[in-house]
Amino acid sequence: MLENIDFAIVNWSRAQFALTAMFHWVFVPLTLGLGFLNAFTETIYYKTGNPEWKKLTKFWMKLFGINFACGVATGLILEFQFGTNWSNYSWFVGDIFGAPLAIEGIIAFFMESTFVAVMFFGWEKVSKRFHLASTWLTAIGANLSAVWILVANGWMQNPVGTAFNPDTARNEMTNFWEIIFSETALNKFFHSTTCGFVLAAVFVIGVSSWFLLKNREILFAKRSIVVAAVFGLISSIIIVVSGDKTTKHVAEVQPMKLAAMESLYEGTENAPLVAFGILSGKETEKNITADSNADFLFKIEIPGMLSFLSFNDSQSFVAGIKDLVLGNEERGILSYTEKIERGHEARQTLLAYKNAKEENPNSELTAYLKEKLNDQTFINEYFTYFGYAPYYDENPEILQQNAFKMVPPISLTFYSFRIMVMLGFYFVLLFVVVLFLIFKDKLHTKRWLLLILIFSIPLPYIAGMAGWIVAEVGRQPWAIQDLMSVVVAISKIETSSVMITFSLFAVLFFVLFIAEMMILLKQIKIGPKIEEENSNV
């Protein structure tokens, strides 16, 4: 069936969505974090009445506003693409995926837009208490918007709380709360939003370090650094904890992603964690069928750590890519070819039911096929693998080759995971050092460290992008884990149309990014003092 797929449209659609999502993530995390930092500093102003805290809040609030506007623009484009480029996906799960996006839209455009206006323009027009409430509600609203997007993404990673309706050939929601509070959704929310908190903290510390380096606004800079470093340290610790929980859950529901993260081809007990390694770059298919050690040129391992991180037991078995593709009967792991055949059986049963229903909806055959499709045993043993069906082929050799094609890009997933983890621990160290030196009143004397802090501003962006690469590239080829592959989810449109829109979006996003950088840099150079003297808001 893959021979009927136009992979050009698949690749261009994926590239366009990735382009939009990554530019959107440039703006979103700073919004999530700066919103709460604004709320913290304004709360201090409300409690103390010290105008210096008001000046500090208004400065960071202006940078928040610049970034907020860009995030809204890219977010709208991202959501529209579900209808333009991924219409089959939207049709298949519209009853499920549409609900979180609709709630997100209501919160974003009603709650955020209302209170963000009061936050920016209501300083002298409403009471201090109401203004403070508006700032907190803006921060909460921004993060609640993120909740629903991340819930939707979490459901794609681990589809729960739904059932397939054979009459409509669509997935339908059966338990809203199971979707909202699934372990995948909760882990993704805490991990992604705290990533934004860390990014905002590093951003504030970096900008404040520039003021210290220039010997400007010393008190402003030190106060900003204290608030940001405390916020960042707490958030970075939450990231480490949520990352550990995410790894354990990935081991349970997405074992292939875990194997790709570790470039683990041969499953083993007491599985080691690769602390550092250089991959050989050999083809995936050769590594699966040949020597399992051929994938590394060099590596440093921590014995048993992968087993422990995955299952809280250093002796537990962790499945490798070879086990998942070729199967492991001893461990009860079905091969990809078996899953493909079972998915094909489910698809054929659904097509037979559709044809029987069209011919005679009241026939015994129609009733039998419907009962079969609704039978829980059939669902567990066959329909669970419905998404594998497009990879079916009657030729065993082609079927096996198609199974190899379902392995995600190993090198990209492996290196992205290590970049994310290493930077995560770097941020913990950064916040600890900054807090120690700021309370010793020595940070402003360490010019070399101030330069490091300034140049650390891009690092949380890199860590965030690496995390999303692990999450999305590591689960390929799935749009919805095990239920729908990306080759099926796309819209039937001309490749040239996507190429044109990709080029237009690329130009638009780069212009938007450059414009934001120029405006941010201009406002930072102006500084908080001039802003306070010249502003009437």
Secondary structure per residue as TSV (DSSP state, phi and psi in degrees):
chain	resnum	aa	ss	phi	psi
A	1	M	-	360.0	-23.0
A	2	L	G	-66.0	-23.3
A	3	E	G	-66.5	-17.5
A	4	N	G	-89.6	-1.9
A	5	I	-	-90.7	132.7
A	6	D	-	-88.2	97.8
A	7	F	H	-71.7	-16.1
A	8	A	H	-64.7	-45.9
A	9	I	H	-68.5	-35.1
A	10	V	H	-62.0	-49.9
A	11	N	H	-66.8	-40.5
A	12	W	H	-69.4	-36.8
A	13	S	H	-66.8	-41.3
A	14	R	H	-63.8	-42.1
A	15	A	H	-64.0	-40.4
A	16	Q	H	-66.9	-41.7
A	17	F	H	-66.5	-41.1
A	18	A	H	-63.3	-41.7
A	19	L	H	-59.5	-48.7
A	20	T	H	-65.3	-44.2
A	21	A	H	-63.8	-41.2
A	22	M	H	-71.1	-37.6
A	23	F	H	-69.4	-36.4
A	24	H	H	-61.0	-40.3
A	25	W	H	-71.8	-15.8
A	26	V	H	-64.8	-37.1
A	27	F	H	-93.8	-36.0
A	28	V	H	-62.5	-52.6
A	29	P	H	-61.0	-35.0
A	30	L	H	-66.3	-36.5
A	31	T	H	-63.1	-45.2
A	32	L	H	-60.5	-44.5
A	33	G	H	-78.7	-44.8
A	34	L	H	-63.7	-30.8
A	35	G	H	-57.6	-47.7
A	36	F	H	-72.5	-35.4
A	37	L	H	-63.2	-38.7
A	38	N	H	-61.1	-42.7
A	39	A	H	-64.7	-39.5
A	40	F	H	-64.1	-48.1
A	41	T	H	-69.9	-35.1
A	42	E	H	-69.9	-32.1
A	43	T	H	-62.4	-40.9
A	44	I	H	-63.9	-40.7
A	45	Y	H	-62.5	-42.4
A	46	Y	H	-62.7	-39.4
A	47	K	H	-75.5	-37.4
A	48	T	H	-97.1	-29.4
A	49	G	-	74.0	8.0
A	50	N	-	-75.0	118.2
A	51	P	H	-64.0	-20.0
A	52	E	H	-63.7	-34.4
A	53	W	H	-72.1	-30.3
A	54	K	H	-68.0	-43.0
A	55	K	H	-60.2	-43.2
A	56	L	H	-62.1	-46.0
A	57	T	H	-61.8	-43.8
A	58	K	H	-66.9	-32.2
A	59	F	H	-66.2	-51.4
A	60	W	H	-69.6	-26.7
A	61	M	H	-68.1	-35.0
A	62	K	H	-66.5	-41.5
A	63	L	H	-66.5	-35.3
A	64	F	H	-59.8	-45.8
A	65	G	H	-62.9	-40.6
A	66	I	H	-60.8	-45.9
A	67	N	H	-71.0	-36.2
A	68	F	H	-60.0	-44.1
A	69	A	H	-62.8	-40.7
A	70	C	H	-68.3	-36.4
A	71	G	H	-64.6	-39.4
A	72	V	H	-63.2	-42.8
A	73	A	H	-62.5	-47.2
A	74	T	H	-71.7	-32.1
A	75	G	H	-64.5	-39.4
A	76	L	H	-63.6	-42.3
A	77	I	H	-63.5	-39.4
A	78	L	H	-61.6	-45.1
A	79	E	H	-69.7	-34.7
A	80	F	H	-63.2	-29.3
A	81	Q	H	-67.4	-21.1
A	82	F	H	-63.0	-31.7
A	83	G	H	-87.3	-33.8
A	84	T	H	-84.5	-43.9
A	85	N	T	-104.6	-19.4
A	86	W	-	-130.8	49.7
A	87	S	H	-68.9	-34.2
A	88	N	H	-63.5	-40.1
A	89	Y	H	-62.4	-48.5
A	90	S	H	-61.5	-38.1
A	91	W	H	-68.7	-41.8
A	92	F	H	-66.6	-35.0
A	93	V	H	-127.8	23.9
A	94	G	H	-57.9	-35.8
A	95	D	H	-66.2	-25.2
A	96	I	H	-97.4	-54.5
A	97	F	H	-70.3	-29.9
A	98	G	H	-68.3	-32.5
A	99	A	H	-62.7	-51.4
A	100	P	H	-61.5	-38.8
A	101	L	H	-67.6	-36.3
A	102	A	H	-66.4	-42.8
A	103	I	H	-63.8	-41.3
A	104	E	H	-59.9	-41.9
A	105	G	H	-63.8	-41.3
A	106	I	H	-63.3	-46.5
A	107	I	I	-64.7	-44.8
A	108	A	I	-64.3	-45.9
A	109	F	I	-90.6	-14.2
A	110	F	I	-106.9	-57.2
A	111	M	I	-67.9	-53.7
A	112	E	I	-65.1	-47.7
A	113	S	H	-63.7	-33.0
A	114	T	H	-69.1	-52.5
A	115	F	H	-81.1	-24.1
A	116	V	H	-68.2	-31.9
A	117	A	H	-66.5	-43.5
A	118	V	H	-63.9	-39.5
A	119	M	H	-61.4	-40.9
A	120	F	H	-84.0	-38.9
A	121	F	H	-112.6	5.1
A	122	G	-	-106.4	13.9
A	123	W	T	-55.4	-47.0
A	124	E	T	-103.0	6.1
A	125	K	T	-110.2	-19.0
A	126	V	S	-128.7	168.5
A	127	S	-	-67.7	159.7
A	128	K	H	-59.9	-38.1
A	129	R	H	-66.3	-45.1
A	130	F	H	-67.0	-37.5
A	131	H	H	-64.6	-43.1
A	132	L	H	-61.3	-42.6
A	133	A	H	-60.7	-39.6
A	134	S	H	-64.3	-39.5
A	135	T	H	-64.9	-43.8
A	136	W	H	-65.0	-41.9
A	137	L	H	-67.8	-32.5
A	138	T	H	-64.6	-45.6
A	139	A	H	-63.5	-44.5
A	140	I	H	-65.6	-41.5
A	141	G	H	-62.0	-41.1
A	142	A	H	-61.8	-41.3
A	143	N	H	-75.8	-31.1
A	144	L	H	-66.9	-34.5
A	145	S	H	-60.2	-41.6
A	146	A	H	-64.2	-33.3
A	147	V	H	-53.4	-49.2
A	148	W	H	-72.7	-34.4
A	149	I	H	-64.4	-44.5
A	150	L	H	-70.8	-31.8
A	151	V	H	-62.8	-44.5
A	152	A	H	-62.1	-43.8
A	153	N	H	-67.0	-38.9
A	154	G	H	-62.1	-36.8
A	155	W	H	-65.6	-37.2
A	156	M	H	-63.6	-33.9
A	157	Q	H	-74.3	-33.4
A	158	N	S	-147.5	86.3
A	159	P	-	-68.7	109.6
A	160	V	-	-128.0	168.4
A	161	G	S	65.8	25.9
A	162	T	E	-138.1	166.3
A	163	A	E	-146.2	150.0
A	164	F	E	-87.9	131.5
A	165	N	E	-101.3	108.3
A	166	P	T	-65.1	-22.7
A	167	D	T	-73.4	-35.0
A	168	T	T	-102.2	-11.4
A	169	A	T	57.6	39.1
A	170	R	E	-133.6	155.6
A	171	N	E	-84.7	136.8
A	172	E	E	-128.5	147.7
A	173	M	E	-72.0	133.6
A	174	T	S	-115.6	-24.7
A	175	N	-	-147.8	98.5
A	176	F	H	-59.0	-42.8
A	177	W	H	-70.7	-30.5
A	178	E	H	-66.3	-35.8
A	179	I	H	-68.5	-46.0
A	180	I	H	-65.0	-42.7
A	181	F	T	-105.3	22.7
A	182	S	-	-65.5	151.6
A	183	E	H	-60.1	-36.5
A	184	T	H	-63.0	-45.9
A	185	A	H	-64.4	-43.6
A	186	L	H	-65.5	-44.7
A	187	N	H	-61.4	-42.3
A	188	K	H	-66.7	-38.3
A	189	F	H	-64.8	-52.6
A	190	F	H	-64.2	-39.4
A	191	H	H	-70.4	-42.8
A	192	S	H	-74.5	-43.1
A	193	T	H	-69.6	-39.8
A	194	T	H	-67.6	-25.8
A	195	C	H	-60.2	-41.4
A	196	G	H	-65.4	-37.5
A	197	F	H	-64.1	-43.4
A	198	V	H	-63.7	-42.1
A	199	L	H	-60.4	-46.6
A	200	A	H	-63.2	-38.9
A	201	A	H	-64.0	-44.7
A	202	V	H	-65.0	-38.3
A	203	F	H	-61.6	-48.9
A	204	V	H	-63.7	-43.1
A	205	I	H	-64.0	-41.3
A	206	G	H	-64.7	-45.8
A	207	V	H	-65.1	-42.6
A	208	S	H	-64.1	-34.6
A	209	S	H	-64.5	-33.4
A	210	W	H	-63.2	-41.4
A	211	F	H	-63.5	-40.6
A	212	L	H	-64.6	-40.2
A	213	L	H	-64.0	-35.4
A	214	K	T	-87.8	0.9
A	215	N	T	57.7	42.0
A	216	R	-	-121.1	145.6
A	217	E	S	46.1	54.6
A	218	I	H	-62.1	-49.0
A	219	L	H	-63.5	-44.8
A	220	F	H	-55.2	-47.6
A	221	A	H	-65.2	-43.9
A	222	K	H	-65.1	-42.1
A	223	R	H	-64.5	-41.5
A	224	S	H	-62.2	-41.1
A	225	I	H	-65.6	-41.7
A	226	V	H	-60.4	-50.5
A	227	V	H	-62.2	-45.1
A	228	A	H	-67.4	-39.9
A	229	A	H	-68.5	-40.9
A	230	V	H	-63.4	-47.9
A	231	F	H	-59.8	-43.1
A	232	G	H	-68.1	-39.7
A	233	L	H	-65.0	-45.7
A	234	I	H	-60.7	-43.8
A	235	S	H	-66.1	-40.0
A	236	S	H	-67.2	-33.5
A	237	I	H	-67.7	-40.2
A	238	I	H	-62.7	-37.2
A	239	I	H	-61.1	-44.1
A	240	V	H	-62.0	-44.6
A	241	V	H	-65.8	-47.5
A	242	S	H	-66.7	-32.5
A	243	G	H	-64.0	-39.2
A	244	D	H	-64.1	-44.2
A	245	K	H	-64.7	-38.7
A	246	T	H	-63.6	-42.0
A	247	T	H	-60.7	-43.9
A	248	K	H	-62.6	-39.7
A	249	H	H	-72.7	-37.6
A	250	V	H	-60.8	-41.1
A	251	A	H	-58.6	-31.0
A	252	E	H	-82.9	-45.7
A	253	V	H	-107.5	-17.3
A	254	Q	-	-137.0	64.5
A	255	P	H	-60.6	-30.6
A	256	M	H	-66.5	-37.1
A	257	K	H	-62.4	-43.8
A	258	L	H	-61.8	-43.5
A	259	A	H	-62.7	-38.0
A	260	A	H	-68.6	-38.8
A	261	M	H	-59.5	-31.5
A	262	E	H	-106.8	1.4
A	263	S	T	48.3	46.7
A	264	L	-	-96.1	107.6
A	265	Y	-	-91.2	-37.8
A	266	E	S	-106.9	114.1
A	267	G	-	-63.0	147.7
A	268	T	E	-157.9	155.2
A	269	E	E	-80.4	160.9
A	270	N	S	50.9	44.9
A	271	A	-	-66.8	130.4
A	272	P	-	-81.3	153.8
A	273	L	E	-96.9	128.9
A	274	V	E	-80.4	104.1
A	275	A	E	-69.4	-38.9
A	276	F	E	-152.0	139.5
A	277	G	E	-162.0	156.5
A	278	I	E	-121.2	121.1
A	279	L	E	-79.1	153.0
A	280	S	-	-78.3	-24.6
A	281	G	-	82.3	13.1
A	282	K	-	-70.4	159.0
A	283	E	-	-65.3	142.9
A	284	T	H	-58.7	-44.7
A	285	E	H	-60.9	-39.1
A	286	K	H	-66.7	-38.6
A	287	N	H	-67.0	-33.5
A	288	I	H	-68.8	-39.5
A	289	T	H	-96.0	-9.3
A	290	A	S	-120.0	-145.7
A	291	D	-	-65.5	125.1
A	292	S	T	-72.4	-13.7
A	293	N	T	-94.2	2.1
A	294	A	T	-76.5	-6.6
A	295	D	T	-83.2	-12.5
A	296	F	E	-117.8	135.3
A	297	L	E	-85.1	-32.6
A	298	F	E	-160.6	141.4
A	299	K	E	-157.9	150.4
A	300	I	E	-116.8	122.4
A	301	E	E	-115.2	153.3
A	302	I	E	-111.9	107.6
A	303	P	T	-57.7	134.5
A	304	G	T	74.1	-7.5
A	305	M	H	-69.5	-37.3
A	306	L	H	-65.3	-41.3
A	307	S	H	-62.1	-41.4
A	308	F	H	-67.8	-46.0
A	309	L	H	-64.3	-29.8
A	310	S	H	-83.6	-40.1
A	311	F	H	-135.0	13.1
A	312	N	S	59.8	26.2
A	313	D	-	-148.8	115.1
A	314	S	T	-66.6	-14.3
A	315	Q	T	-99.4	-0.4
A	316	S	S	-70.3	156.9
A	317	F	E	-87.0	131.2
A	318	V	E	-114.5	122.3
A	319	A	-	-70.2	140.4
A	320	G	-	-100.5	175.5
A	321	I	H	-60.7	-40.2
A	322	K	H	-62.1	-41.4
A	323	D	H	-62.7	-41.2
A	324	L	H	-75.2	-35.9
A	325	V	H	-81.0	-47.4
A	326	L	H	-92.6	-13.8
A	327	G	-	90.7	156.9
A	328	N	B	-143.9	95.8
A	329	E	G	-61.8	-38.2
A	330	E	G	-60.9	-34.6
A	331	R	G	-96.6	3.0
A	332	G	T	71.4	29.9
A	333	I	B	-101.9	119.7
A	334	L	-	-72.7	143.8
A	335	S	-	-74.1	160.7
A	336	Y	H	-62.7	-36.1
A	337	T	H	-64.1	-38.1
A	338	E	H	-65.3	-41.8
A	339	K	H	-65.1	-39.7
A	340	I	H	-62.3	-43.8
A	341	E	H	-65.3	-38.9
A	342	R	H	-68.8	-38.9
A	343	G	H	-63.6	-38.5
A	344	H	H	-62.9	-40.8
A	345	E	H	-62.3	-41.4
A	346	A	H	-64.0	-41.9
A	347	R	H	-66.4	-42.9
A	348	Q	H	-63.9	-37.7
A	349	T	H	-64.7	-40.7
A	350	L	H	-64.9	-42.2
A	351	L	H	-65.7	-38.9
A	352	A	H	-64.3	-39.3
A	353	Y	H	-65.6	-41.0
A	354	K	H	-61.8	-44.5
A	355	N	H	-67.6	-41.9
A	356	A	H	-64.8	-37.3
A	357	K	H	-67.5	-37.2
A	358	E	H	-68.6	-37.1
A	359	E	H	-74.4	-47.0
A	360	N	-	-158.2	96.7
A	361	P	T	-63.6	-15.8
A	362	N	T	-105.1	9.5
A	363	S	S	-75.0	161.3
A	364	E	H	-64.8	-36.3
A	365	L	H	-62.5	-42.8
A	366	T	H	-62.2	-45.0
A	367	A	H	-63.9	-40.5
A	368	Y	H	-64.5	-46.1
A	369	L	H	-66.5	-37.0
A	370	K	H	-65.8	-42.4
A	371	E	H	-62.7	-38.2
A	372	K	H	-64.6	-43.2
A	373	L	H	-67.0	-26.7
A	374	N	H	-94.0	-3.9
A	375	D	-	-72.2	128.6
A	376	Q	H	-64.4	-34.0
A	377	T	H	-64.7	-44.7
A	378	F	H	-63.8	-40.2
A	379	I	H	-62.0	-45.9
A	380	N	H	-67.1	-39.2
A	381	E	H	-90.9	-24.1
A	382	Y	T	-125.4	-53.3
A	383	F	G	-69.6	-21.1
A	384	T	G	-55.6	-27.3
A	385	Y	G	-107.5	25.5
A	386	F	G	-56.1	-37.0
A	387	G	G	-68.7	-15.3
A	388	Y	G	-78.4	-14.8
A	389	A	G	-55.4	-39.5
A	390	P	G	-61.2	-16.1
A	391	Y	G	-91.8	5.5
A	392	Y	-	-74.1	143.4
A	393	D	-	-151.3	142.1
A	394	E	S	-68.8	-25.4
A	395	N	S	-77.8	118.5
A	396	P	H	-59.0	-35.6
A	397	E	H	-67.7	-43.2
A	398	I	H	-67.8	-37.5
A	399	L	H	-59.0	-43.3
A	400	Q	H	-67.5	-39.1
A	401	Q	H	-63.3	-39.2
A	402	N	H	-64.8	-34.3
A	403	A	H	-63.1	-40.6
A	404	F	H	-64.2	-32.2
A	405	K	H	-68.1	-15.2
A	406	M	T	-86.6	-0.9
A	407	V	S	-78.9	130.2
A	408	P	-	-69.6	164.5
A	409	P	-	-60.0	114.8
A	410	I	H	-74.1	-51.8
A	411	S	H	-59.6	-46.6
A	412	L	H	-62.6	-42.8
A	413	T	H	-67.5	-43.9
A	414	F	H	-60.4	-52.6
A	415	Y	H	-70.6	-36.5
A	416	S	H	-62.7	-40.4
A	417	F	H	-61.9	-42.3
A	418	R	H	-70.4	-36.0
A	419	I	H	-61.8	-45.6
A	420	M	H	-60.4	-48.5
A	421	V	H	-66.4	-45.7
A	422	M	H	-62.6	-41.5
A	423	L	H	-68.9	-33.6
A	424	G	H	-59.2	-45.2
A	425	F	H	-72.3	-29.7
A	426	Y	H	-62.0	-39.8
A	427	F	H	-67.1	-38.7
A	428	V	H	-58.2	-47.9
A	429	L	H	-62.4	-41.6
A	430	L	H	-59.0	-47.8
A	431	F	H	-66.2	-38.2
A	432	V	H	-63.7	-46.8
A	433	V	H	-63.6	-43.8
A	434	V	H	-62.4	-45.6
A	435	L	H	-63.7	-40.7
A	436	F	H	-61.2	-47.1
A	437	L	H	-73.9	-33.6
A	438	I	H	-70.1	-35.9
A	439	F	H	-76.3	-23.3
A	440	K	T	-84.7	-2.6
A	441	D	T	57.4	41.4
A	442	K	-	-121.5	-4.1
A	443	L	G	-61.6	-41.2
A	444	H	G	-67.2	-14.7
A	445	T	G	-89.0	-12.9
A	446	K	-	-96.4	80.1
A	447	R	H	-62.0	-37.0
A	448	W	H	-62.6	-37.8
A	449	L	H	-72.0	-37.0
A	450	L	H	-60.7	-39.0
A	451	L	H	-65.7	-40.4
A	452	I	H	-61.8	-42.0
A	453	L	H	-64.9	-38.4
A	454	I	H	-63.9	-46.7
A	455	F	H	-78.7	-3.5
A	456	S	T	-82.8	-10.8
A	457	I	T	-55.2	-41.9
A	458	P	H	-71.3	-17.7
A	459	L	H	-63.9	-41.1
A	460	P	H	-62.9	-31.4
A	461	Y	H	-63.8	-43.9
A	462	I	H	-63.3	-43.0
A	463	A	H	-61.9	-43.3
A	464	G	H	-63.2	-44.5
A	465	M	H	-62.3	-42.3
A	466	A	H	-61.7	-39.8
A	467	G	H	-62.2	-43.0
A	468	W	H	-68.6	-32.4
A	469	I	H	-63.2	-44.1
A	470	V	H	-60.5	-45.6
A	471	A	H	-65.5	-41.5
A	472	E	H	-96.7	-45.5
A	473	V	H	-69.4	-37.3
A	474	G	T	-66.0	-16.5
A	475	R	T	-104.5	6.6
A	476	Q	T	-61.9	147.6
A	477	P	T	-96.3	28.3
A	478	W	E	-93.9	131.2
A	479	A	E	-82.3	-42.5
A	480	I	E	-127.0	123.2
A	481	Q	T	-50.4	117.9
A	482	D	T	70.0	-9.0
A	483	L	T	-107.3	-32.5
A	484	M	E	-151.4	124.5
A	485	S	E	-89.2	162.3
A	486	V	H	-64.8	-26.5
A	487	V	H	-69.5	-20.2
A	488	V	H	-96.7	-27.0
A	489	A	H	-75.6	-17.0
A	490	I	S	-73.7	162.7
A	491	S	-	-83.4	154.5
A	492	K	-	-90.1	81.7
A	493	I	-	-129.3	169.4
A	494	E	-	-72.2	139.2
A	495	T	H	-60.2	-38.1
A	496	S	H	-60.4	-33.9
A	497	S	H	-63.6	-43.3
A	498	V	H	-69.1	-37.3
A	499	M	H	-62.0	-40.4
A	500	I	H	-67.2	-47.7
A	501	T	H	-66.8	-34.1
A	502	F	H	-59.7	-45.7
A	503	S	H	-64.9	-41.7
A	504	L	H	-64.5	-44.4
A	505	F	H	-64.4	-40.1
A	506	A	H	-59.9	-46.0
A	507	V	H	-63.9	-46.3
A	508	L	H	-59.7	-46.5
A	509	F	H	-67.6	-39.7
A	510	F	H	-66.0	-40.1
A	511	V	H	-63.8	-44.4
A	512	L	H	-61.6	-42.6
A	513	F	H	-64.3	-46.0
A	514	I	H	-63.7	-41.5
A	515	A	H	-61.8	-44.2
A	516	E	H	-62.5	-43.8
A	517	M	H	-60.1	-42.1
A	518	M	H	-65.2	-41.6
A	519	I	H	-68.3	-43.3
A	520	L	H	-61.0	-46.9
A	521	L	H	-63.2	-37.8
A	522	K	H	-63.5	-45.0
A	523	Q	H	-66.7	-36.6
A	524	I	H	-66.1	-41.7
A	525	K	H	-64.9	-36.7
A	526	I	H	-63.0	-45.0
A	527	G	H	85.8	169.6
A	528	P	H	-72.6	-30.5
A	529	K	H	-67.1	-49.9
A	530	I	H	-65.3	-37.7
A	531	E	H	-59.8	-40.1
A	532	E	H	-69.7	-37.3
A	533	E	H	-74.6	-31.4
A	534	N	H	-99.6	-10.0
A	535	S	-	-94.4	143.4
A	536	N	-	-105.3	1.2
A	537	V	-	-99.1	360.0
